[in-house]
């Protein structure tokens, strides 16, 4: 080997050693040591987007690293969930998902299994939904809407944020409960549906209270009921659907955090701890209170059991023929 070749070889060897040294050092640094991506599988402007960003800011402070929220809407939340399920299980890609992660298991055709390909990290919260109708339409009370539908004097349509999302399933469940026919019109997020709802081109829509209240203040929409069992303290004038003749109708839209299957337990625990702290910060608690949010099991193991129980509940509704899976 010539002297020049020896110099080149030695230089390349030193560079390789230095690169490996930096790599080993980075791997040895405590988690997290780079930005974390939090995928929100829903459209902009909805509760998932709004609350996800607020929680992401708090997580950034707690974890001492940027938590970057990314919207990946589509297929009722399934596209973003699948993206996370197929990501590297290193703790740097997590999912902030809603109830669709439970309903889609038995209602949708998926390229992944949420119960097997995702690891629950922590539960977040649950929110009631408000049944909304345009002020331009004549139905002042829920009973008026039901009577009109049963008399078949008008076709009643309802908007949703997509197939098998909470707003879709609420419409289906209420139609079953009230024994009426409702025409489903799916949109790409509830935000896209509001113009048609306000104009009266679509009759009604269930939307999460956290985002629905913002559309009530200008008087363009009228609330016909709320899906909580008791009236919301901050919305005492909105009657529950349960008290209007449907005592078994109670429904909440929950949100929680997930990681890809195979994420190391110590990283899941670190994320769990940070999320629990973030949910108890003053800014998040204030937002949740304003949105009339309630608690669900939050610790990893408790949330996992609760999530699987919710999956089973929706599967039972499908088996009972109340809900129909995608064809």
C-alpha positions in Angstrom: 0.0 0.0 0.0 1.4 3.4 -1.0 1.9 6.1 1.6 -0.9 8.1 -0.1 -3.3 5.2 0.1 -2.3 4.8 3.8 -3.1 8.4 4.5 -6.4 8.2 2.7 -7.3 4.9 4.5 -6.3 6.3 7.9 -8.4 9.5 7.3 -11.5 7.5 6.3 -11.0 5.3 9.3 -10.8 8.3 11.7 -14.0 9.8 10.1 -15.8 6.5 10.5 -14.8 6.2 14.1 -15.9 9.8 14.8 -19.2 9.2 13.1 -19.8 6.1 15.1 -18.8 7.9 18.3 -21.4 10.6 17.7 -24.0 8.0 16.8 -23.4 6.0 19.9 -23.4 9.2 22.0 -26.8 10.2 20.5 -28.2 6.8 21.2 -26.9 6.9 24.7 -28.5 10.3 25.4 -31.7 10.1 27.5 -35.0 10.2 25.6 -36.0 12.5 24.1 -33.1 14.2 22.4 -34.8 15.4 19.2 -38.2 16.7 18.2 -41.3 14.5 18.6 -44.0 14.4 15.9 -47.6 14.2 17.2 -49.9 13.1 14.4 -53.5 14.4 14.6 -55.5 12.3 12.0 -58.3 14.9 11.6 -59.0 18.1 9.7 -57.9 21.5 10.7 -60.1 23.5 13.0 -61.7 20.6 14.8 -61.3 19.6 18.5 -58.5 17.2 17.7 -56.5 20.0 16.0 -57.3 22.7 18.6 -56.7 20.6 21.7 -53.8 18.7 20.2 -51.9 21.9 19.6 -52.5 23.2 23.1 -51.3 19.9 24.6 -48.4 19.8 22.3 -47.1 23.1 23.5 -47.3 21.9 27.1 -45.6 18.7 26.3 -42.7 20.6 24.6 -42.1 22.4 27.9 -42.3 19.3 30.0 -40.1 17.1 27.7 -37.7 19.9 27.0 -37.9 19.2 23.3 -40.2 20.4 20.5 -43.4 18.5 20.0 -44.6 19.2 16.5 -48.2 18.6 15.7 -49.0 17.4 12.1 -52.5 17.0 10.6 -53.0 13.8 8.5 -56.8 13.7 7.9 -58.6 11.2 5.8 -60.7 8.0 6.1 -62.3 9.1 9.4 -58.9 9.3 11.1 -57.6 6.0 9.8 -55.0 7.4 7.4 -53.1 9.2 10.2 -53.5 6.3 12.5 -52.0 3.9 10.0 -49.1 6.3 9.4 -48.2 6.1 13.1 -48.8 2.4 13.3 -46.2 1.8 10.5 -43.7 4.3 11.9 -40.5 3.4 13.7 -41.3 2.5 17.4 -38.7 4.9 18.8 -41.0 7.3 20.6 -40.5 10.1 18.1 -43.9 9.6 16.3 -47.0 9.4 18.4 -50.8 9.6 17.7 -53.4 11.9 19.2 -56.6 10.0 18.2 -60.2 9.9 19.0 -63.1 7.5 19.3 -62.7 6.5 15.6 -59.8 4.4 16.6 -62.2 2.2 18.5 -65.1 2.2 16.0 -63.0 1.6 12.9 -61.9 -1.8 14.2 -65.3 -3.3 13.4 -66.7 -0.8 11.0 -64.0 -0.1 8.5 -61.7 -2.0 6.2 -58.2 -1.3 7.5 -54.6 -2.0 6.4 -53.7 -2.3 10.1 -55.2 -3.4 13.4 -55.3 -0.5 15.9 -55.6 -3.0 18.8 -52.4 -4.8 17.8 -50.3 -2.3 15.9 -50.6 0.6 18.3 -49.7 0.9 21.9 -51.9 3.0 24.2 -49.9 5.6 26.1 -52.4 7.6 28.0 -56.0 8.6 28.0 -57.0 12.2 27.5 -60.6 13.3 28.0 -64.1 12.9 26.7 -66.5 15.6 25.4 -70.3 15.6 24.9 -71.7 16.6 21.5 -74.3 19.1 20.7 -77.1 18.5 18.1 -77.2 21.7 16.0 -79.7 23.0 13.5 -79.9 26.2 11.4 -81.9 29.1 12.8 -83.4 29.4 9.4 -85.2 26.1 9.9 -88.5 25.9 11.8 -87.7 23.2 14.3 -87.4 24.8 17.7 -87.2 21.6 19.7 -86.0 18.0 19.2 -89.5 16.7 19.3 -90.5 18.9 16.4 -87.7 17.4 14.3 -88.8 13.8 15.2 -92.4 14.5 14.5 -91.6 16.0 11.1 -89.5 13.0 10.2 -92.0 10.4 11.3 -94.7 12.3 9.3 -92.4 12.2 6.4 -93.3 15.8 5.7 -89.7 16.6 5.0 -86.4 14.7 4.4 -84.1 15.1 7.4 -80.4 15.0 6.6 -77.5 15.1 8.9 -73.9 16.1 8.3 -70.8 14.3 9.7 -67.0 14.7 9.6 -66.7 11.5 7.7 -67.7 7.8 7.5 -67.6 6.1 11.0 -66.5 9.2 12.8 -68.3 10.2 16.1 -70.6 12.7 14.3 -71.7 10.0 11.8 -72.3 7.3 14.4 -74.2 9.7 16.7 -76.6 10.4 13.8 -77.0 6.7 13.2 -77.6 5.9 16.9 -80.0 8.7 17.4 -82.0 7.7 14.3 -82.2 4.1 15.7 -83.2 5.5 19.2 -85.9 7.8 17.8 -87.0 5.3 15.1 -86.7 7.8 12.3 -84.9 7.9 9.0 -82.0 10.3 8.5 -80.0 10.9 5.4 -76.3 10.8 6.0 -74.1 13.4 4.2 -70.4 13.0 5.0 -67.9 15.9 4.8 -64.2 16.2 5.1 -64.3 17.4 8.7 -67.1 19.2 10.5 -65.6 22.6 9.5 -66.4 21.9 5.9 -70.0 21.1 6.9 -70.8 24.3 8.8 -71.6 26.5 5.7 -74.3 24.0 4.6 -75.6 23.5 8.1 -75.9 27.3 8.7 -77.7 27.8 5.4 -80.1 24.9 6.1 -79.0 22.9 3.0 -78.3 20.1 5.5 -80.7 19.8 8.4 -78.7 18.8 11.5 -75.3 17.9 12.7 -73.8 16.5 15.9 -70.5 18.3 16.8 -68.3 18.1 19.8 -69.2 20.7 22.4 -65.7 22.2 22.4 -66.0 23.3 18.8 -69.8 23.6 18.6 -70.2 26.4 21.1 -68.1 28.7 19.0 -70.8 28.5 16.3 -73.7 29.3 18.7 -72.6 32.7 19.8 -73.5 34.5 16.5 -77.1 33.1 16.6 -76.8 31.3 13.2 -77.3 27.9 14.8 -79.7 26.6 17.4 -78.9 23.7 19.8 -81.5 21.0 20.1 -79.8 18.9 22.7 -76.5 17.8 24.3 -75.4 14.1 24.5 -74.2 14.2 28.1 -76.4 12.5 30.8 -76.6 15.8 32.7 -76.7 19.4 31.5 -73.3 21.0 31.0 -72.6 23.5 33.8 -71.5 26.1 31.3 -74.4 25.4 29.0 -77.3 25.1 31.4 -79.9 26.2 28.8 -79.2 23.3 26.5 -81.3 20.3 27.5 -79.9 16.8 27.3 -81.2 14.5 24.7 -81.8 12.0 27.5 -84.3 14.3 29.3 -86.2 14.8 26.0 -87.6 11.3 25.9 -84.5 9.2 25.2 -83.1 8.3 28.7 -80.6 5.8 27.4 -79.0 8.2 24.9 -75.6 9.3 26.3 -72.5 9.7 24.3 -69.0 11.2 24.6 -66.2 11.7 22.1 -62.9 10.6 23.7 -59.3 11.4 22.8 -56.2 9.6 23.8 -52.5 9.0 22.9 -50.9 6.1 21.2 -47.5 5.0 19.9 -46.4 2.3 17.4 -46.3 -1.3 18.6 -42.9 -2.2 19.9 -42.1 1.2 21.5 -39.8 0.5 24.4 -41.7 0.4 27.8 -39.4 3.0 29.3 -40.2 5.5 26.5 -44.0 4.8 26.8 -43.6 5.5 30.6 -41.8 8.7 29.9 -44.5 9.9 27.5 -47.2 8.8 29.9 -45.7 10.8 32.7 -45.3 13.9 30.5 -48.9 13.6 29.1 -50.4 13.3 32.5 -48.6 16.4 33.6 -49.6 18.3 30.5 -53.3 17.5 31.0 -53.1 19.0 34.5 -51.5 22.3 33.5 -53.6 25.4 34.1 -54.0 26.2 30.4 -55.1 22.7 29.4 -57.5 22.3 32.4 -59.0 25.7 31.5 -59.6 24.7 27.9 -61.1 21.4 28.9 -63.4 23.1 31.4 -64.6 25.5 28.8 -65.3 22.6 26.5 -67.3 20.7 29.2 -64.8 17.8 29.0 -64.8 14.9 31.3 -62.2 12.5 32.4 -61.4 9.0 31.1 -58.8 6.6 32.6 -55.5 8.2 31.9 -52.7 5.9 33.1 -51.3 3.5 30.4 -52.7 0.2 31.7 -56.0 1.6 32.8 -56.5 3.4 29.5 -55.6 0.3 27.5 -58.3 -1.8 29.3 -60.8 1.0 28.8 -59.9 1.4 25.1 -60.3 -2.3 24.4 -63.6 -2.3 26.2 -64.8 0.5 24.0 -63.7 -1.4 20.9 -65.8 -4.3 22.1 -68.8 -2.1 22.7 -68.8 -0.9 19.0 -68.3 -4.5 17.8 -71.4 -5.5 19.8 -73.4 -2.8 18.1 -72.3 -4.1 14.7 -73.2 -7.7 15.7 -76.6 -6.5 16.9 -77.2 -5.0 13.5 -77.6 -1.4 14.9 -74.5 -0.3 13.0 -73.3 -1.5 9.6 -69.7 -1.9 8.6 -68.3 -0.4 5.3 -69.1 -2.5 2.3 
